[in-house]
Amino acid sequence: MKAFRRSLYAWYRRHGRRLPWRDRPSLYKTVVSEFMLQQTQVATVLPYFDRWMKRFPGFRELANAPEGDVLKHWEGLGYYNRARNLHRLARTVNAMAAIPESPEAWRELPGVGPYTAAAVTSIAFGALAACIDGNVVRILTRIRADGTAYRDGAAAARALAPLADALLPNERPGDHNQAMMELGATVCFRKRPLCTTCPVVGLCRAGRQGDPESYPVLAAKPTTRVGITRLWCRRGRRLLLHRTSGTARRLAGIYELPEPVHLGLAAADPADFGPVIARRKRAITRYRITETIHRHPDPPAQKALPDDSGLEWIPLDQLPAITLSGPHRKWVEELVAAEGNIPGKPGNPGDGSG
């Protein structure tokens, strides 16, 4: 274990990436980065982190910001509950007389689970708490060539916690945790790991056996395919969008293209939705989603929209100011650009007064 720690730390000091939350680190930077990095790659997070820090440089500024502004600066990162939880956490921390330093206390704060609590407190306060994410599970199972069939990553993390704790040094536990995550992110890949450059390959049973991709052994998750129909309704320089209820479990307060049910067309013949103008595919965890966009031939006027429908006619020049889900932002911009703002084009009748 001493050899493992020593080799890992020496490698991390030489090869660890220069990341903005590692340069002149602070508790706030660590917290923001950990929330953003949940289920999101570093390369994706980097521009969002920079923009976030300029707008919300500390807990106080984030705590005092309106939720709409917070969500707007999160737009495109997805999993918007992370942004809401981070906002709530900032308000909680900002109101505290003293910030707790133990992982147990941090688990009681909004949006903070075992992994985030361990990461934040070990990095910011030197707490002896091992971080176990998918990267670390991969490293630990390969070190021992652990062929145990785990139900999922969470079950593996629980089972491997004693080993992770045993490897954790008393000095610089935060650096050790970051080094483990760095090794998994840049060397010990799920596919085609770079064993020849790994600093601990001599201590890794799977690496010596030449079969690291065999670990970890996780039960396969069934893929679920989902089809969603969307409607493209445009009048002049206005686009009809649906805003999800603020109490919804997902995408609360976020705009997307409406579905037929939002316009009372759930039972209609699909031919009534209008011609298909685009199909877009995306994946969320185990879901493979295909969204088919129809240009609706008879979009409702503003006065015909029910008050509680969540439907709004949004002027095209105001689209940058609202918070669209990431995929829908891209699709809307593509379709608007393809159609242009030329009066008389399909979907652009009249002067746009609606």
N, C-alpha and C positions, 0 to 999 in steps of 0.2 A: 504493500500500500504506500509506503514511503517513496519507493521508486516511481510508482505511478504518479503520485502527486508532484514529485520533483520534475519528472519529465514533462508532464502536462503543463506545469506552471512556466517552465523555461520556454516551451514552445509558444505558449500564449503571450508571453512578454515580447517575443520576437515577431510573431505572426498574427496576433489579434488585430482585427480590423479597427481602423480609426472611425468611430461612430460618434455622432454629435452628443449622445447621452453619456458617452465615456469620457469625452473631453470636458474638463472642469465639471465633474459629476456633481449632482445635487439630488436631494430626495425627490424634488418635484420632477426633474428630468427622468429619474429612474421610474417613477410612478407612471408618467405619461408614456414612456417607451414600452413599459410592460403591458399596459392596456392596449396600445396600438399593435403590439407584436402578437397578441393573441390571435392565432389562426391566420396570420398575415406575414408575408416575407419581408425581410429587412429592406430589400430594394424598393418595395412598394411603399413602405412606411416613411422612408427618408424625406421625400418632399413634403409629406403631410406634417411630419414632426417639425420641420423648419418653419412652415407656415403657422403651425399651432403655437410654437414658442414666441413668434413675433406678435401674435394676437393675444395669447394668454401666457405671459411669461412666468406666472406664479400661481399658487393656490388662491390667493386673494382675487386676482383678476379673473380667474376661471369661475370662482364661486359667485362673483358679482355679475357675470355675464348672463344674458337671457338665453333660454334653452335653444331658441331658433338660431342664434348666432353660433352656439356650440355645435349644433347639428350641421350647419352650413359648412363649418370648417372641418367636419368629419366626412363630408359628402365624398363618396367614392371608396371609402375604406370598408363599408359594409358593416354588418352586425352592429346596428346603431345603438343597441342596448349598452354596448361598451362605452359609447360617448355619454349616455345618460348616467350610467353608473359612475363614470369618472367625474362628471359634473356634480353628482350627489356627494361623492367622496371629497371633492374639493370644498364643498360647503361644510361638510362635517369637520374636516381637518382645520379649516379656517376658523371655526368656532371653538376649537379646543384650546384650553389653557396650556397644555403640553402634549406634544405628539408622541404616541406610544412607540416603543422600540422593539417589542417582542412580536414574533409571528402569530402567537395566539391572540394578541390584542388586535393585530391588523386583520385577522380573519373575521372579526366582528364588524369591520367597516364595509360600506356599500361596495358591491362588485368585486370584493377581494376573496379569492379562493386560496387553497393551500399553496399552490405554485406561486401565485403572485405575492402572497404574504412572505414566503421564503425568499423569493428573489429580492423584494424591496428591502426587507430587514437585514438580509445578509450583506447586500451591497451598500446600503446606506448606513447601517449601524453595526455591522460586523457580527450579526446574530448567527449562532451555530444552527443553521437551518439549510438542509440540502434541497436544491431545486430538482424536480423530476418532471421533465416534459418528454415529448416524443423523441427528441434528440438524445436525451440522457437514457431513456429506456433502451434505445438502440445500442448505445455504447455499452451499457451494463450487461445486456443479454449477450453481446458479442464477446465481451471480455471473458465470460464464463462459458461461452457456447451453450447458453441456457435454452434448451429445446422445449421448455414448458409451454403448453398451448394456453395462452391467456385469452380471456373473453374479449378484451379490448385494451386500449392503451391505459385507461384508468386503472383497470385491474392489475396490469403489469406494474404500473407505478406504485401501487400499494404494496405489492409483493416485493418489489425491489428497494423499497424505502430503507430497510436495514443496511443493505449494501451501500446505498448512496450516503447514508449517515456515517458509516464506518470509513468511507473514503474521504469525508469532509475534514480538512485540517482545522486546527484550533486557530491558526493565524490566517488572515486574509480569506475567510470563507466565501466572501462575495466574489473575489477574483477566481477562486476555484469553481464556483458555480458558473461564472461567465465563461471560463475556459472550457468547461464541459459542454456548454451550449454551443460555444464557438467551434469546438471539435466536431460536434454533430452536424453543424450547419455548413462547414466548409471542407471537411475531410471525410467523416464517417457517414457518407451519404446512404440513403436507403438503397439506391441502385448504383452500382459501380463505385463503391467507396475507394478512396485513394490510399489504400493500405501501405503502399511503398513510401509515402511521405508522412505517415501517421507517427507521432512521437511516442505512442505507447503500443505499437504493433507487437513488440517483443513480449509484452505482458498480456496480449490478447489471444485467447485460445482460438477463436473463430478466424482471426487474421492469420495465425500460424497454420491452421488447417486449410485455409484457402477457400472457405465457404461463408464469408460474413453475410452475404445476402440471405442466408437461410434464417437469420435472426433479426428481430424477434419473431416468434410464431404467434400471430394474432388471428382470431377467427375472422373470416371474410364477412364483410358487411354487404347485404344485398343492395343492389342499385335499384332505385325507384325512378321510373320515368314519369314526368309530369308534363301535360300540355296545357297551356294557358292562351286564351284568345284575348287580344287587345284591340281597341278601336282607335283609329286615327281620325279625329274630328277637328276640322280647322275651318274657321270663318275669317277670311281676310288675314289680318295680322294677329289673330288670337287662336290659341290652341286649348282644347278642352282636356283638362287633367283631373285626376282623382286624388284627393288628399286623404290618407288613411287616418282613422280616428286617433286622437291623442291617447286613448286608453287601450289601443290594440297591443297585442303581445309583440308583434313584429312591425317594423317600419312605421311606428306611430308618428303621425305628423309629417310623413314623407310623401311627396308627390310621385305618381306613376301614371302611365297611360291607362285610361279606364277599361274595365272589362264590360262585356255585354250586360251583366247583372246590374252594374251601376246605372245603366240607362234603362233598366226594366226590360231587357231583351233576353233574359236567361232562357226562356222557352222558345225563342224565335228560331226560324230556320237559319242555319249558318249562311245560307245564300243571301239573307237579308242584311248580313253584316257588311257587305260590300266586298270589292275585290281585294285579294291579298296583295299587299305592297312590300312586305318584308317578313322573313322568318329569322329569328335569332335564338341561339342556343347558349346556355350557361350551366354551370354546375355549382351547387351549394351542398357541401358535405357529400352525402350519398345520393342526393337528388340530381337527376339530369333533366333540365327544364328546357322545353321548346316553347317559345312564345311566338304566336302567329299574329301579325298586325294587319288588320283590315282597314281600308279607307271607307268610313261609314258614309253612305250616300245622303243621309238626311240628319245631320247633327242638330241637336235641339238648340233653340235660341236661349239666351241668358234668362229671360223671364220664365222659361219653361222648366228650369232646373229646380227640383225640390230643395228646400232649405237644408234638410238633413242628409242630402245625397253625398256630400263630400266633393261634388263636382264644381269646378271653377274654370271659367274662361280666363286664361292667362295671356296677356299681351306678349308677343314674341320678344320684345325688347326687355321684358321683365324676367325672362327665363333664367338668366344668370343669377338673379337675386333670390330665387326660391331654392329649396332643397329637394332635388330629385334623387331617386335611388341611382347608384352608379351606372348600372347597365342602361337604365332609361334615359339618363342624361346623354349618354353616347348615342343611343338610337334616335332620340328626338333631334339632336344636333345634326345627325346624318340625314334624316328625312327632311328637316327644314332646309338644309343646304341643297338637297336634291330638288326640292320643289321651288325653292327661291321665294321671293316675296312679290311675285308678279301678279297683279290683279287679273282674275279670270282663269287662273290655273285651277285644276281640279282641287276641290276642297277650299277654294278661296273666293266664294261668291261675295259680291257686294263690297262695301267699304270697311267691313270688319266691325261694324257697330254691334253685331250680334243681337 
